């Protein structure tokens, strides 16, 4: 990317994307040319073969419909169903006839195929008509059979209506004759001109046989209505003829029975349905013949439709071959264009990779990420973070601005830290002046008394006064030394600091605070190894700020005022907790209390810089300062710093 050195990001991106646009334009021109060539080659296929192929699909669909409807036509049971199916079959054949002229035969030998399709269609129509006539004849025979069965049922009903009373009458007559011919005396009476009881019993037996044979004959005729095969039909017809002869003989032998003339008429009516030429057996035989002929027609129709579908498949194959030829020609054209398109595409991709990876990813995004990381670290409070981004473009200008901002922020923070210390000293000045003035007054008093005692020769008593003066002088010196250390600017070196000593110094400075004497301060620091890595003056400033805030928080408590200082050890760190029983801090303000100029005090009681400065100081030490939820009422500030042993171990590793 040296060719772009010294240019702005806008100029570099404009040039790079201009080259990409040129390659894209070249690729588009190649694609457009290839598209036109393919369009011309495929136009003939689309205009000639595709419509013909669609027509063939319609033909195949209609042929399949006819194939499925023809067996249903064979199975119809009534004229209405036949009419409905025949109408659908007619519609199918008409649809095929309307589609045939639409087939565009653009290849050789297609005209012969079209003629064959026409012939096949005519053959299908002819077979369908024959099948329809066959079904009509079968339905007519079925109706004739129903009429034959109905007539036979009426004849049998009349026969039974006559023979049953005749049998009853004959039985009664025999019983009456039996009582008359053989009275109680046991003498048989012979009457001239009348038939004997034996003859009457013979007539009665003939009547029973006549009824039984006639009923059996009717059952045979009924069975013939649904016999499935010719052999059963012939056997049943022979048995019916034999019964017919027996019934005729019975009739000839019963001419002497009274009332038999009317019964004979009924028997003749029954025998009429068996003896005539077009009886039930003949109707069933013709029905079987028609059914077999229909099966043959259906088979012939299936063969014709299969041949019809073969012609359709042949045409579809021809269209497919033509399409494959067009595809082969198109592939040749595509192969020629692909080489050019691949070359331009590869060039475009390679250039895009170079632009995105070398320039955008590394030179732009990489530098922006580094700059963003530095900005986040500086914003988090680490003002020692370097800004390694360089360059003379817009990103380099941003990096220079960030460096300038970091340096200015470092100076301002140092000034704010010093100002915070001076402000804390100012708040303590009144109490400290009282603390110093009191020892000085006592020193003057003890000095005056000592001089008087020396003048009186009471040197032993004067020595006690001088010891009091020495003690008060050390106390004043300690207070002044603490003030000097707090007012002194911090050193940049981090060293081992004893937390116990820091807390003691802060409590010494706070002895003059107005709330110190009315507040219970509990210090729980059992371990003597409370050594942390920090800068002592700044750490004392942080603890002093936290203690001052705690004293201000409990100032308005009406009852117990309590502050607890607790030291805990955990995972290479030492935690110093300062808890008060004041009103506490709302949870939604936990993250805001460390923002500059944020305060919950009155306008004239603070600037809101103490916690912000303390937070940044602890961040510089590599520690953490946070607000912890109090289990009861009040606030807890947690100060975590690395233990000196853990810090030394990290340095060695």
C-alpha positions in Angstrom: 0.0 0.0 0.0 3.0 2.3 -0.4 1.4 3.7 -3.6 -1.2 5.4 -1.3 1.2 6.8 1.2 0.6 10.5 1.8 -3.0 10.3 0.5 -6.2 10.6 2.6 -8.4 7.6 3.4 -11.1 9.0 1.0 -8.6 9.1 -1.9 -7.4 5.6 -1.2 -10.8 4.1 -0.9 -12.1 5.9 -4.0 -9.2 4.6 -6.1 -9.6 1.0 -4.8 -13.3 0.8 -5.3 -12.9 2.4 -8.7 -10.7 -0.5 -9.8 -13.2 -2.9 -8.4 -16.1 -1.2 -10.2 -14.1 -1.5 -13.5 -13.6 -5.2 -13.0 -17.3 -5.6 -12.1 -18.3 -3.8 -15.3 -16.1 -6.0 -17.4 -17.6 -9.1 -15.8 -21.1 -7.7 -16.3 -20.4 -7.1 -20.0 -19.1 -10.7 -20.4 -22.2 -12.0 -18.6 -24.5 -9.9 -20.8 -22.9 -11.1 -24.0 -23.1 -14.7 -22.8 -26.7 -14.2 -21.8 -27.6 -13.0 -25.3 -25.8 -15.9 -26.9 -27.6 -18.4 -24.7 -30.9 -16.7 -25.3 -30.6 -17.1 -29.1 -29.6 -20.7 -28.8 -32.5 -21.6 -26.4 -35.1 -19.6 -28.2 -35.8 -22.3 -30.7 -36.2 -24.9 -27.9 -38.6 -22.7 -25.9 -40.7 -21.7 -28.9 -40.8 -25.2 -30.6 -40.4 -28.0 -28.1 -41.7 -26.7 -24.8 -45.3 -26.1 -26.0 -45.3 -29.5 -27.7 -44.0 -31.0 -24.4 -46.8 -29.3 -22.5 -49.3 -30.7 -25.0 -47.9 -34.2 -24.5 -48.2 -33.8 -20.8 -51.9 -32.9 -21.3 -52.3 -36.0 -23.6 -50.7 -38.2 -21.0 -52.9 -36.8 -18.2 -56.1 -37.4 -20.2 -55.0 -40.9 -21.3 -54.4 -41.7 -17.6 -57.9 -40.4 -16.8 -59.4 -42.7 -19.5 -57.4 -45.6 -18.2 -58.7 -45.1 -14.7 -62.4 -44.5 -15.8 -62.7 -47.5 -18.2 -62.6 -50.2 -15.4 -65.2 -48.2 -13.5 -67.4 -48.2 -16.5 -67.3 -52.0 -16.5 -68.4 -52.1 -12.9 -71.4 -49.7 -13.1 -74.7 -51.0 -11.6 -77.2 -48.5 -13.0 -77.8 -46.3 -16.0 -77.1 -43.0 -14.1 -73.6 -44.1 -13.2 -72.9 -45.2 -16.7 -74.1 -41.9 -18.2 -71.9 -40.0 -15.8 -68.8 -42.1 -16.5 -69.5 -42.1 -20.2 -69.7 -38.3 -20.2 -66.3 -38.0 -18.4 -64.8 -40.4 -21.0 -66.2 -38.4 -23.8 -64.7 -35.3 -22.3 -61.3 -37.0 -22.1 -61.4 -38.1 -25.7 -62.5 -34.6 -26.8 -59.7 -33.0 -24.8 -57.2 -35.3 -26.5 -58.6 -34.5 -29.9 -58.3 -30.8 -29.1 -54.7 -31.0 -27.9 -53.3 -33.0 -30.9 -53.4 -30.1 -33.4 -51.5 -27.9 -30.9 -48.4 -30.2 -30.9 -45.6 -28.4 -32.8 -43.6 -31.1 -34.7 -40.4 -29.3 -35.5 -38.2 -32.4 -35.9 -38.1 -35.0 -38.7 -40.5 -38.0 -38.6 -42.8 -36.1 -36.2 -45.5 -35.8 -38.9 -45.7 -39.6 -39.0 -46.0 -39.7 -35.2 -48.8 -37.2 -35.3 -50.7 -39.4 -37.8 -50.1 -42.4 -35.6 -51.5 -40.5 -32.6 -54.6 -39.6 -34.6 -55.1 -43.3 -35.6 -54.5 -44.4 -32.0 -57.1 -41.9 -30.8 -59.7 -43.1 -33.3 -59.0 -46.7 -32.2 -59.5 -45.7 -28.5 -62.7 -43.9 -29.3 -64.0 -46.9 -31.3 -63.2 -49.3 -28.5 -64.8 -47.0 -25.9 -68.0 -46.9 -28.0 -68.0 -50.7 -28.3 -67.4 -51.0 -24.5 -70.3 -48.6 -23.9 -72.6 -50.6 -26.1 -71.5 -53.7 -24.2 -72.3 -52.1 -20.9 -75.7 -51.0 -22.2 -76.4 -54.6 -23.2 -75.3 -55.9 -19.8 -77.6 -53.4 -18.1 -80.5 -54.4 -20.3 -79.8 -58.1 -19.5 -79.7 -57.1 -15.8 -83.0 -55.4 -16.1 -84.5 -58.5 -17.9 -83.2 -60.7 -15.1 -84.8 -58.5 -12.5 -88.1 -58.6 -14.4 -87.8 -62.4 -14.7 -87.1 -62.7 -11.0 -90.0 -60.4 -10.2 -92.4 -62.4 -12.4 -91.2 -65.7 -11.0 -91.7 -64.4 -7.4 -95.3 -63.4 -8.3 -96.0 -66.8 -9.9 -94.5 -68.7 -6.9 -96.6 -66.5 -4.6 -99.8 -67.5 -6.5 -98.7 -71.2 -6.5 -98.1 -71.3 -2.8 -101.4 -69.4 -2.2 -103.3 -72.2 -4.0 -101.3 -75.3 -3.0 -101.3 -74.7 0.7 -105.1 -74.5 1.1 -105.4 -77.5 -1.2 -103.1 -79.5 1.0 -105.0 -78.4 4.1 -108.3 -79.3 2.5 -107.1 -82.7 1.4 -105.7 -83.4 4.9 -109.0 -82.5 6.5 -111.0 -84.5 4.0 -108.8 -87.6 4.7 -109.4 -87.2 8.4 -113.1 -86.9 7.9 -113.2 -89.9 5.6 -111.2 -91.9 8.1 -113.7 -91.3 10.8 -116.6 -92.1 8.5 -115.2 -95.3 6.9 -114.0 -96.8 10.2 -116.5 -96.2 12.9 -116.2 -97.3 16.5 -117.5 -100.8 15.6 -114.3 -101.3 13.5 -116.3 -102.3 10.3 -114.9 -100.6 7.1 -117.6 -99.0 5.1 -117.1 -99.1 1.3 -118.8 -96.3 -0.7 -119.3 -96.6 -4.3 -117.9 -93.9 -6.6 -115.5 -92.4 -4.1 -111.7 -92.8 -3.8 -110.2 -94.7 -1.0 -108.2 -93.2 1.9 -105.0 -94.8 0.5 -105.6 -93.1 -2.8 -106.2 -89.8 -1.0 -102.9 -90.2 0.9 -101.1 -90.8 -2.4 -102.6 -87.6 -3.8 -101.5 -85.8 -0.6 -97.9 -87.1 -1.0 -97.9 -85.9 -4.6 -99.0 -82.5 -3.5 -96.2 -82.3 -1.0 -93.7 -83.4 -3.6 -95.1 -80.9 -6.1 -94.6 -78.1 -3.6 -91.1 -79.3 -2.7 -90.0 -79.7 -6.3 -91.5 -76.4 -7.3 -89.8 -74.6 -4.4 -86.5 -76.3 -5.3 -87.0 -75.3 -9.0 -87.6 -71.7 -8.0 -84.4 -71.8 -5.8 -82.4 -73.1 -8.7 -83.7 -70.3 -10.9 -82.8 -67.8 -8.2 -79.3 -69.3 -8.0 -78.8 -69.0 -11.7 -79.2 -65.2 -11.3 -75.7 -65.0 -9.8 -73.8 -68.1 -10.9 -70.2 -67.1 -11.5 -69.1 -69.7 -14.1 -70.6 -71.5 -17.1 -70.2 -75.0 -15.7 -72.3 -74.2 -12.6 -74.9 -72.6 -14.9 -75.1 -75.7 -17.1 -75.4 -78.1 -14.2 -78.1 -76.0 -12.6 -80.0 -75.8 -15.9 -79.9 -79.6 -16.2 -81.2 -80.0 -12.7 -83.9 -77.5 -13.4 -85.0 -79.5 -16.5 -85.2 -82.7 -14.5 -87.4 -81.0 -11.9 -89.5 -79.6 -14.7 -90.2 -83.1 -16.0 -91.0 -84.4 -12.5 -93.4 -81.6 -12.0 -95.1 -82.3 -15.3 -95.6 -85.9 -14.3 -97.0 -84.9 -10.9 -99.5 -82.7 -12.7 -100.6 -85.5 -15.1 -101.1 -87.9 -12.1 -103.3 -85.5 -10.1 -106.1 -84.7 -12.5 -108.6 -86.5 -10.2 -107.9 -84.2 -7.2 -110.6 -81.7 -6.5 -109.5 -78.1 -7.1 -106.4 -79.1 -8.9 -107.4 -77.4 -12.1 -106.8 -74.0 -10.6 -103.5 -75.2 -9.1 -102.4 -76.5 -12.5 -102.7 -73.0 -13.9 -100.4 -71.7 -11.2 -97.9 -74.5 -11.9 -97.9 -73.7 -15.6 -97.2 -70.1 -14.7 -94.1 -71.1 -12.7 -93.0 -73.6 -15.4 -93.3 -70.9 -18.0 -90.3 -69.1 -16.6 -88.3 -72.2 -16.9 -89.6 -73.7 -20.2 -89.5 -70.6 -22.4 -86.4 -69.9 -24.6 -85.3 -66.6 -22.9 -85.4 -67.9 -19.4 -83.2 -67.0 -16.4 -80.5 -69.5 -17.5 -80.4 -68.0 -21.0 -80.3 -64.5 -19.6 -77.4 -65.4 -17.3 -75.6 -67.1 -20.1 -75.9 -64.1 -22.4 -74.9 -61.8 -19.5 -71.7 -63.9 -19.0 -70.9 -63.7 -22.7 -71.4 -59.9 -22.6 -69.2 -59.6 -19.5 -66.4 -61.6 -21.2 -66.7 -59.5 -24.3 -66.5 -56.4 -22.1 -63.4 -57.8 -20.5 -61.8 -58.3 -23.9 -62.8 -54.8 -24.9 -61.3 -53.4 -21.7 -58.0 -55.3 -22.3 -57.9 -54.0 -25.9 -58.5 -50.5 -24.6 -55.6 -50.8 -22.1 -53.3 -52.0 -24.9 -54.4 -49.1 -27.2 -53.8 -46.6 -24.3 -50.4 -48.2 -23.6 -49.5 -47.8 -27.3 -50.8 -44.2 -27.1 -48.6 -43.5 -24.1 -45.6 -45.1 -25.9 -46.1 -42.6 -28.8 -46.2 -39.8 -26.2 -43.0 -41.1 -24.6 -41.3 -41.3 -28.0 -42.2 -37.7 -28.6 -41.0 -36.6 -25.1 -37.7 -38.5 -25.8 -37.3 -36.6 -29.0 -37.9 -33.3 -27.3 -35.4 -34.2 -24.6 -32.8 -35.1 -27.2 -33.4 -31.8 -28.9 -33.1 -30.0 -25.5 -29.9 -31.9 -24.7 -28.4 -30.8 -28.0 -29.3 -27.2 -27.2 -27.8 -27.7 -23.7 -24.6 -29.0 -25.3 -24.3 -26.0 -27.6 -25.1 -23.8 -24.6 -22.4 -25.5 -22.5 -19.8 -24.7 -25.2 -20.8 -21.1 -25.2 -20.8 -21.0 -21.4 -17.3 -22.6 -21.3 -16.0 -19.9 -23.5 -17.5 -17.1 -21.4 -16.6 -18.7 -18.1 -12.9 -18.5 -18.7 -13.1 -14.8 -19.2 -15.5 -14.3 -16.2 -13.4 -16.5 -14.0 -10.3 -14.5 -14.9 -12.0 -11.1 -14.2 -13.7 -12.5 -11.1 -10.4 -13.8 -9.7 -8.8 -10.5 -10.4 -11.6 -8.8 -8.6 -11.5 -11.2 -5.7 -7.8 -10.9 -5.3 -7.9 -7.1 -5.4 -10.8 -7.2 -2.9 -8.8 -9.4 -0.6 -5.8 -7.1 -0.9 -8.0 -4.1 -0.2 -10.0 -5.6 2.6 -7.1 -7.6 4.3 -4.1 -5.4 3.8 -5.6 -2.0 3.7 -9.0 -2.0 5.4 -8.4 -4.8 8.0 -4.8 -3.9 8.9 -4.3 -0.3 7.9 -7.8 1.0 8.8 -9.7 -1.3 11.1 -6.6 -2.6 12.9 -5.4 1.0 13.7 -8.9 2.0 14.7 -9.2 -1.0 17.0 -5.8 -0.1 18.6 -7.0 3.5 18.9 -10.3 2.3 20.4 -8.5 0.1 22.9 -6.3 3.0 24.0 -9.3 5.3 24.3 -11.2 2.8 26.4 -8.2 2.2 28.7 -7.7 6.0 29.1 -11.4 6.5 29.7 -11.3 3.8 32.4 -8.7 6.0 34.2 -5.3 4.6 33.2 -3.6 7.7 32.0 -0.3 5.8 31.6 -1.7 4.0 28.5 0.3 4.7 25.3 -1.2 5.5 21.9 0.9 3.5 19.4 -1.1 4.5 16.3 0.9 6.6 13.7 0.3 8.0 10.3 -0.5 11.2 8.4 -4.1 10.4 7.6 -7.3 11.0 9.6 -6.6 8.1 12.0 -3.2 9.5 12.7 -4.7 12.9 13.4 -7.2 11.2 15.8 -4.3 9.5 17.6 -2.4 12.8 18.0 -5.5 14.4 19.4 -5.9 11.4 21.8 -2.3 11.8 23.0 -2.8 15.5 23.6 -6.1 14.8 25.4 -4.4 12.1 27.6 -1.5 14.5 28.5 -3.9 17.3 29.4 -6.1 14.9 31.4 -3.0 13.7 33.3 -2.1 17.3 34.2 -5.7 18.1 35.2 -6.0 15.0 37.3 -2.8 15.8 39.1 -4.1 19.3 39.8 -7.5 17.8 40.9 -5.7 15.4 43.3 -3.7 18.2 44.8 -6.8 20.4 45.0 -8.7 17.6 46.7 -6.0 17.3 49.3 -5.9 21.0 49.9 -9.7 21.0 50.2 -9.5 18.2 52.7 -6.9 20.2 54.6 -9.0 23.2 54.5 -12.0 21.3 56.0 -9.7 20.1 58.8 -7.9 23.4 59.4 -10.3 24.6 62.0 -10.1 21.4 64.1 -6.4 21.1 63.6 -5.7 24.7 64.7 -7.7 23.8 67.9 -5.7 20.6 68.3 -2.4 22.5 68.0 -3.5 25.5 70.0 -4.5 23.3 73.0 -1.0 21.7 73.4 0.7 25.1 72.9 -1.4 26.6 75.7 -0.6 23.7 78.0 3.1 24.0 77.1 3.0 27.7 78.1 1.3 26.8 81.4 3.7 24.0 82.3 6.7 26.2 81.3 5.6 29.0 83.6 5.0 26.6 86.5 8.4 25.0 85.9 10.2 28.3 86.1 8.4 29.1 89.4 9.3 25.6 90.8 13.0 26.0 89.8 13.1 29.4 91.5 11.7 27.8 94.6 14.2 25.0 94.5 11.7 22.4 93.7 13.6 20.8 90.8 12.0 17.4 91.2 8.5 18.8 90.7 9.7 21.1 87.8 11.0 17.9 86.0 7.5 16.5 85.8 6.3 19.8 84.2 9.1 19.6 81.6 8.2 16.0 80.7 4.6 17.1 80.1 6.0 19.9 77.8 8.0 17.3 75.9 4.9 15.0 75.4 2.8 17.9 74.2 5.5 19.0 71.8 5.7 15.5 70.2 1.9 15.5 69.8 2.0 18.9 68.0 4.9 17.7 65.9 3.0 14.6 64.8 -0.1 16.6 63.8 2.1 19.0 61.7 4.0 16.1 60.1 0.6 14.5 59.0 -0.5 17.8 57.5 2.8 18.2 55.6 2.6 14.7 54.2 -1.0 15.3 53.1 -0.1 18.6 51.4 2.9 17.2 49.7 2.5 16.1 46.0 2.4 12.4 45.4 5.4 10.4 44.3 5.0 8.2 41.2 6.6 5.2 42.7 4.4 2.3 44.1 5.9 0.6 47.2 4.8 -1.5 50.1 2.4 0.3 52.4 1.0 -0.9 55.8 -2.7 -0.4 55.9 -2.7 -0.3 59.7 -0.4 2.7 59.6 -2.5 4.4 56.9 -5.7 4.0 59.0 -3.9 5.2 62.2 -2.7 8.3 60.4 -6.1 9.1 59.0 -7.8 8.6 62.4 -5.2 11.0 63.9 -6.1 13.6 61.3 -9.8 13.1 61.9 -9.6 13.7 65.7 -10.5 17.3 65.1 -13.6 16.4 62.9 -16.8 17.7 64.4 -18.4 14.2 64.2 -15.5 12.1 65.4 -16.1 12.4 69.2 -19.9 11.6 68.8 -19.3 8.6 66.4 -18.3 5.1 67.4 -15.4 4.1 65.1 -14.7 0.3 65.2 -11.4 -0.8 63.7 -11.3 -4.6 62.9 -7.8 -5.3 61.5 -6.6 -8.4 63.3 -3.8 -9.4 60.9 -0.5 -7.6 61.1 0.5 -8.6 57.6 -1.8 -6.0 56.0 0.9 -4.9 53.5 -0.3 -3.6 50.1 1.3 -2.1 47.0 0.4 1.6 46.8 1.7 5.1 47.3 1.2 6.0 50.9 0.2 9.7 50.7 -2.4 9.0 48.0 -3.8 6.0 49.8 -4.1 8.1 53.0 -6.0 10.7 50.9 -8.4 8.0 49.6 -9.1 6.6 53.1 -9.4 10.1 54.5 -12.0 10.9 51.8 -14.0 7.7 52.5 -13.9 8.3 56.3 -14.9 12.0 55.8 -17.9 10.9 53.7 -18.9 8.3 56.3 -18.7 10.9 59.1 -20.9 13.3 57.0 -23.3 10.4 56.3 -23.9 9.6 60.0 -24.1 13.3 61.0 -27.9 13.4 60.9 -28.4 10.1 62.8 -30.5 10.8 65.9 -29.4 7.7 67.8 -26.2 5.6 67.3 -23.6 6.8 64.9 -21.2 4.0 64.0 -18.4 3.5 61.4 -16.7 0.1 61.0 -13.3 -0.3 59.4 -12.7 -4.0 58.4 -9.7 -5.6 56.7 -10.1 -8.9 54.8 -7.7 -11.2 52.8 -8.8 -13.1 49.6 -7.0 -14.4 46.5 -3.8 -12.3 46.7 -5.7 -9.1 47.6 -6.5 -7.2 50.7 -9.9 -5.6 51.0 -10.5 -2.6 53.3 -14.2 -2.1 54.0 -15.5 1.2 55.5 -19.2 0.8 56.5 -21.5 3.4 58.1 -25.1 3.3 59.4 -26.2 6.4 57.6 -29.1 6.7 55.1 -27.2 4.7 52.5 -27.0 5.0 48.7 -29.7 4.0 46.3 -28.7 0.9 44.2 -29.3 2.8 40.9 -26.6 5.3 42.0 -23.8 2.8 42.6 -22.3 3.4 39.2 -22.7 7.2 39.3 -21.1 8.0 42.6 -17.6 7.8 41.0 -18.5 10.2 38.2 -16.8 13.7 38.5 -19.0 16.3 40.2 -21.6 13.8 41.3 -22.7 14.3 44.9 -25.6 13.7 47.1 -24.7 16.5 49.5 -26.0 20.0 49.6 -24.6 22.5 47.1 -22.3 24.2 49.6 -21.0 21.0 51.2 -19.0 19.4 48.4 -18.0 19.5 44.7 -18.4 15.8 44.0 -14.7 15.2 43.1 -13.6 13.2 46.1 -14.9 9.8 45.1 -13.9 10.4 41.4 -10.3 11.2 42.4 -10.2 8.3 44.8 -11.5 5.9 42.1 -8.7 7.0 39.7 -6.0 6.7 42.4 -7.0 3.1 43.2 -7.2 2.3 39.5 -3.6 3.6 39.1 -2.6 1.2 42.0 -4.1 -1.8 40.1 -6.9 -2.0 42.6 -10.7 -1.6 42.7 -13.0 0.8 44.5 -16.7 -0.1 44.6 -20.0 0.4 46.5 -21.3 -2.8 48.2 -24.9 -3.3 49.2 -25.3 -3.0 53.0 -27.2 -5.9 54.6 -29.1 -3.5 56.8 -29.0 0.3 56.6 -26.1 2.4 55.4 -23.3 2.3 52.9 -20.2 0.1 52.4 -17.2 1.2 50.3 -14.9 -1.7 49.3 -11.2 -0.9 48.6 -9.3 -3.8 47.1 -5.5 -3.6 46.6 -2.9 -6.3 45.6 -1.0 -7.9 48.5 2.7 -7.1 48.4 3.6 -10.8 48.3 1.3 -11.5 45.4 2.6 -8.4 43.6 6.2 -9.5 44.0 5.3 -13.0 42.7 3.8 -11.5 39.6 6.9 -9.4 39.0 9.1 -12.5 39.3 6.9 -14.6 36.9 
